[in-house]
Amino acid sequence: MDIRIDQLTKRFGPQTAVDAITFTVRTGEVLGFLGPNGAGKSTTMKMICGLLAPDRGTIEVGGRSVLDDPGSVRRHIGYLPENNPLYEDMPVLDFLRFTAKVQGVDRGRTDERIREMVDVCGLDPEKHKRIGELSKGYRQRVGLAQAMVHDPEVLILDEPTSGLDPNQIVEIRELIKEVGRAKTVIFSTHILPEVEATCDRILIINKGRIVADGSPEQLRQQAQGKALLRVRIEDGASDAVQKALGVLPGVTLADVVVGAQDRFDLQCEAPDGVAREVFRLCVDRGWTLTELRSMGSSLEDVFRDLTLN
């Protein structure tokens, strides 16, 4: 089920939280929604879910307008808000039964859906406890289960791995990738490696405006225009090696790695082409090449370049 956003705008008094953004998310796509605190991520998610009215623009989910038919659209969306509000006095199974009823799950399928959510969200060891007795990680799992209990076509997840330990993060990441094969998924997070491991596409928002949209690799290329090649060469004088590397075609910078006089970082536009030239250079000079790998540009660097202004 596709999501189409066009010129979406939201103001709070004099402040423009979301400033005329336009984008589309297609079925089977996992979109990572990134941005600094206060960039407009949560506001956008709430508007998609019909929980907050925009000042201008349109939102369509599966061809239905969120503004014209919010009740119908909400039945197709599973939403996990950042603060994950839960009824702490309710046992886990009772809470999931309650949310299934609220979401209109057929009574004959309720038990089946609850069992499935307990299984996929890893709640079995804690399913008979009251929610208030659970750790933060398990509470987050309960929040994910309630977002998916009605088997929605669209999942909107605001910081879904908040409070989880590394093992749980991997499990939830795999769950998001699995459900993303058949659903439309938008999730926000501050864990950048998680985005690279999970998302088909990344959208970065800053000060209410979209500043980047593409795959992780595309964003690196757009933001930096240069890649980094890590080289280790032995048997040659450091100064001579650095000078020879610096004049290779396509190399704009050749730096010695701090604390490792036989390692060099080459900034270049085409790492594969430069790598061949490095290999030929070492053969011609009789140097021993022990490391040659593309470092790329980290997503963290890209994020900082686009949002620190």
C-alpha positions as CSV (number, residue, x, y, z in Angstrom):
1,M,0.0,0.0,0.0
2,D,1.7,3.2,-1.2
3,I,1.9,6.4,0.8
4,R,2.0,9.7,-1.2
5,I,2.8,13.0,0.5
6,D,2.5,16.3,-1.4
7,Q,3.5,19.7,-0.1
8,L,2.8,18.7,3.5
9,T,3.1,21.6,5.9
10,K,2.5,22.0,9.7
11,R,3.1,25.1,11.8
12,F,3.0,25.6,15.6
13,G,2.5,29.3,16.1
14,P,5.4,31.1,14.4
15,Q,7.4,27.9,14.0
16,T,7.2,25.8,10.8
17,A,7.7,22.2,12.0
18,V,7.2,20.6,8.5
19,D,7.8,22.8,5.5
20,A,6.1,21.7,2.2
21,I,7.7,18.2,2.0
22,T,6.8,15.8,-0.8
23,F,7.7,12.1,-1.1
24,T,6.3,8.7,-1.9
25,V,6.8,5.3,-0.2
26,R,5.9,2.2,-2.1
27,T,4.6,-1.2,-1.0
28,G,7.5,-3.5,0.1
29,E,9.8,-0.6,0.8
30,V,11.4,0.1,4.2
31,L,12.1,3.8,4.5
32,G,14.4,5.1,7.2
33,F,13.3,8.6,8.3
34,L,16.3,10.5,9.8
35,G,16.8,13.9,11.2
36,P,18.0,15.8,14.3
37,N,15.7,16.3,17.3
38,G,13.0,18.8,16.3
39,A,13.5,18.2,12.6
40,G,9.8,17.3,12.0
41,K,10.0,13.5,11.9
42,S,7.4,12.7,14.6
43,T,5.1,15.5,13.4
44,T,5.1,14.0,9.9
45,M,4.4,10.5,11.2
46,K,1.5,11.7,13.3
47,M,0.0,13.5,10.3
48,I,0.3,10.3,8.1
49,C,-1.5,8.4,10.9
50,G,-4.3,11.0,11.0
51,L,-3.5,12.0,14.5
52,L,-2.5,15.6,13.6
53,A,-4.1,17.7,11.0
54,P,-1.7,19.5,8.5
55,D,-2.0,23.1,7.7
56,R,-1.5,22.5,4.0
57,G,-0.8,19.6,1.6
58,T,-2.2,16.1,1.0
59,I,-1.6,12.6,2.4
60,E,-2.8,9.5,0.6
61,V,-2.5,6.0,1.9
62,G,-3.5,3.3,-0.6
63,G,-5.2,6.0,-2.6
64,R,-7.3,7.2,0.3
65,S,-7.0,10.7,1.6
66,V,-6.1,10.8,5.3
67,L,-7.9,14.2,5.5
68,D,-11.1,13.1,3.9
69,D,-11.4,9.6,5.4
70,P,-9.1,9.3,8.5
71,G,-11.1,6.4,10.1
72,S,-10.8,4.2,7.1
73,V,-7.1,5.0,6.6
74,R,-6.2,4.3,10.3
75,R,-7.5,0.7,9.9
76,H,-4.7,0.0,7.5
77,I,-1.9,1.6,9.6
78,G,0.0,0.2,12.6
79,Y,1.6,3.0,14.6
80,L,4.2,2.8,17.4
81,P,4.8,6.3,18.8
82,E,8.1,7.3,20.3
83,N,6.8,7.4,23.9
84,N,5.0,4.0,23.5
85,P,2.0,4.6,25.9
86,L,0.8,1.3,27.5
87,Y,-1.7,0.3,30.2
88,E,0.8,-0.8,32.8
89,D,-1.8,-2.5,35.0
90,M,-2.9,-4.9,32.3
91,P,-1.2,-8.3,31.7
92,V,0.4,-8.5,28.3
93,L,-2.1,-11.0,26.8
94,D,-5.1,-8.9,28.0
95,F,-3.6,-5.8,26.5
96,L,-3.1,-7.4,23.1
97,R,-6.6,-8.8,23.2
98,F,-7.9,-5.3,24.1
99,T,-5.9,-3.7,21.2
100,A,-7.0,-6.3,18.8
101,K,-10.6,-5.5,19.7
102,V,-10.0,-1.8,19.3
103,Q,-8.4,-2.4,15.9
104,G,-11.4,-4.4,14.7
105,V,-9.7,-7.8,14.5
106,D,-12.3,-10.5,13.8
107,R,-13.1,-12.3,17.0
108,G,-12.4,-15.7,15.4
109,R,-8.9,-14.6,14.5
110,T,-8.0,-12.8,17.7
111,D,-6.3,-15.7,19.5
112,E,-4.4,-16.6,16.4
113,R,-3.1,-13.1,15.9
114,I,-2.1,-12.8,19.6
115,R,-0.2,-16.0,19.4
116,E,1.6,-14.8,16.3
117,M,2.5,-11.5,17.8
118,V,3.8,-13.1,21.0
119,D,6.0,-15.3,18.8
120,V,7.4,-12.8,16.3
121,C,8.0,-10.1,19.0
122,G,9.6,-12.6,21.5
123,L,7.1,-12.0,24.3
124,D,6.6,-15.6,25.3
125,P,8.8,-15.6,28.5
126,E,6.9,-12.5,29.8
127,K,3.5,-12.9,28.3
128,H,1.7,-13.5,31.7
129,K,3.2,-10.5,33.5
130,R,1.7,-7.1,33.9
131,I,3.1,-4.6,31.6
132,G,4.3,-2.5,34.5
133,E,6.5,-5.4,35.6
134,L,8.4,-5.6,32.3
135,S,11.8,-4.2,31.4
136,K,11.9,-1.2,28.9
137,G,13.0,-3.6,26.2
138,Y,10.0,-5.9,26.7
139,R,7.6,-2.9,26.9
140,Q,8.9,-1.9,23.5
141,R,8.2,-5.4,22.2
142,V,4.6,-5.1,23.5
143,G,4.3,-1.8,21.6
144,L,5.4,-3.4,18.4
145,A,3.0,-6.3,18.9
146,Q,0.0,-3.9,19.4
147,A,1.1,-2.0,16.2
148,M,0.9,-5.2,14.2
149,V,-1.8,-7.2,15.8
150,H,-4.4,-6.2,13.2
151,D,-2.0,-7.1,10.4
152,P,-1.9,-3.6,8.8
153,E,-0.5,-2.9,5.3
154,V,1.4,0.1,6.6
155,L,3.7,0.3,9.6
156,I,4.8,3.7,11.1
157,L,7.4,3.1,13.8
158,D,8.9,6.0,15.7
159,E,12.2,4.9,17.4
160,P,11.1,1.2,17.5
161,T,14.4,-0.1,19.0
162,S,14.6,2.5,21.8
163,G,15.6,0.8,25.0
164,L,16.5,-2.5,23.5
165,D,19.8,-4.4,24.0
166,P,22.0,-5.2,21.0
167,N,20.6,-8.7,20.6
168,Q,17.0,-7.4,20.7
169,I,17.9,-4.7,18.2
170,V,19.1,-7.3,15.8
171,E,15.9,-9.3,16.3
172,I,13.6,-6.3,15.7
173,R,15.7,-5.2,12.7
174,E,15.2,-8.6,11.1
175,L,11.5,-8.4,12.0
176,I,11.2,-5.0,10.3
177,K,13.0,-6.4,7.2
178,E,10.7,-9.4,7.1
179,V,7.4,-7.5,7.4
180,G,8.8,-4.9,4.9
181,R,8.7,-7.4,2.1
182,A,4.9,-7.2,2.0
183,K,4.1,-4.0,3.8
184,T,5.0,-0.3,3.6
185,V,7.3,0.6,6.5
186,I,8.5,4.0,7.7
187,F,10.6,4.1,10.8
188,S,12.8,6.7,12.5
189,T,15.9,6.0,14.5
190,H,19.1,7.6,15.7
191,I,21.1,4.4,15.3
192,L,22.7,5.0,11.8
193,P,24.2,1.5,11.3
194,E,20.7,0.1,11.9
195,V,19.4,2.2,9.1
196,E,22.0,0.9,6.7
197,A,21.3,-2.7,7.7
198,T,17.5,-2.4,7.4
199,C,16.4,0.3,5.0
200,D,15.9,0.2,1.2
201,R,15.9,4.0,1.2
202,I,16.7,6.8,3.5
203,L,15.0,10.2,3.8
204,I,16.8,12.9,5.8
205,I,14.8,15.9,7.1
206,N,16.3,19.0,8.6
207,K,14.4,22.0,9.9
208,G,11.2,20.7,8.4
209,R,12.6,20.2,4.9
210,I,13.8,17.1,3.1
211,V,17.5,17.5,2.4
212,A,18.3,14.0,1.1
213,D,16.4,11.1,-0.4
214,G,18.0,7.9,-1.7
215,S,19.7,4.6,-0.9
216,P,22.6,4.7,1.6
217,E,25.1,4.4,-1.2
218,Q,23.4,7.2,-3.2
219,L,23.5,9.5,-0.2
220,R,27.2,8.9,0.3
221,Q,27.9,9.8,-3.3
222,Q,25.6,12.9,-3.3
223,A,26.9,14.3,-0.1
224,Q,30.6,13.7,-0.5
225,G,31.3,13.2,-4.1
226,K,34.5,11.5,-3.0
227,A,35.3,8.0,-1.6
228,L,38.1,6.9,0.7
229,L,40.6,4.2,-0.2
230,R,42.7,2.7,2.7
231,V,46.1,1.5,1.6
232,R,49.0,-0.2,3.5
233,I,52.3,-0.3,1.7
234,E,55.5,-1.8,3.3
235,D,59.1,-1.6,2.2
236,G,58.9,2.0,1.0
237,A,59.8,5.3,2.7
238,S,56.7,6.9,4.0
239,D,57.3,10.3,2.3
240,A,58.1,8.8,-1.0
241,V,55.1,6.5,-0.9
242,Q,52.8,9.4,0.1
243,K,54.1,11.6,-2.7
244,A,53.7,8.8,-5.3
245,L,50.2,8.0,-4.2
246,G,49.2,11.7,-4.3
247,V,49.9,12.1,-8.0
248,L,48.0,9.1,-9.1
249,P,45.1,10.0,-11.6
250,G,41.9,10.7,-9.7
251,V,43.5,11.1,-6.2
252,T,42.8,14.5,-4.6
253,L,44.3,13.8,-1.2
254,A,46.8,11.3,0.2
255,D,47.1,11.4,4.0
256,V,49.2,9.2,6.3
257,V,47.0,7.5,8.9
258,V,47.9,8.8,12.3
259,G,50.1,6.3,14.2
260,A,50.6,4.0,11.2
261,Q,53.3,5.2,8.9
262,D,52.8,2.5,6.3
263,R,49.0,3.2,6.0
264,F,47.5,5.9,3.8
265,D,44.0,7.3,3.1
266,L,43.4,8.3,-0.5
267,Q,40.5,10.6,-1.3
268,C,39.3,9.7,-4.8
269,E,36.3,9.8,-7.2
270,A,36.6,6.2,-8.5
271,P,38.0,3.8,-5.9
272,D,38.1,0.8,-8.3
273,G,40.2,2.7,-10.9
274,V,42.6,4.1,-8.3
275,A,43.0,0.7,-6.7
276,R,44.3,-0.6,-10.0
277,E,46.8,2.2,-10.3
278,V,48.0,1.6,-6.7
279,F,48.6,-2.0,-7.5
280,R,50.6,-1.2,-10.6
281,L,52.6,1.4,-8.7
282,C,53.6,-1.1,-6.1
283,V,54.6,-3.6,-8.7
284,D,56.8,-1.0,-10.5
285,R,58.4,0.2,-7.3
286,G,58.9,-3.2,-5.7
287,W,56.7,-2.2,-2.7
288,T,54.7,-4.8,-0.7
289,L,51.0,-4.0,-0.8
290,T,49.3,-5.6,2.3
291,E,46.0,-3.7,2.4
292,L,43.8,-2.1,-0.2
293,R,40.1,-1.5,0.5
294,S,37.4,1.1,-0.1
295,M,36.3,2.9,3.0
296,G,33.5,4.9,1.4
297,S,31.9,7.7,3.4
298,S,30.1,6.8,6.6
299,L,26.4,7.5,6.9
300,E,27.2,9.5,10.0
301,D,29.5,11.8,8.0
302,V,26.7,12.2,5.4
303,F,24.1,13.0,8.1
304,R,26.4,15.6,9.7
305,D,27.1,17.3,6.4
306,L,23.4,17.6,5.6
307,T,22.1,18.7,9.0
308,L,24.8,20.8,10.6
309,N,23.9,24.2,9.2
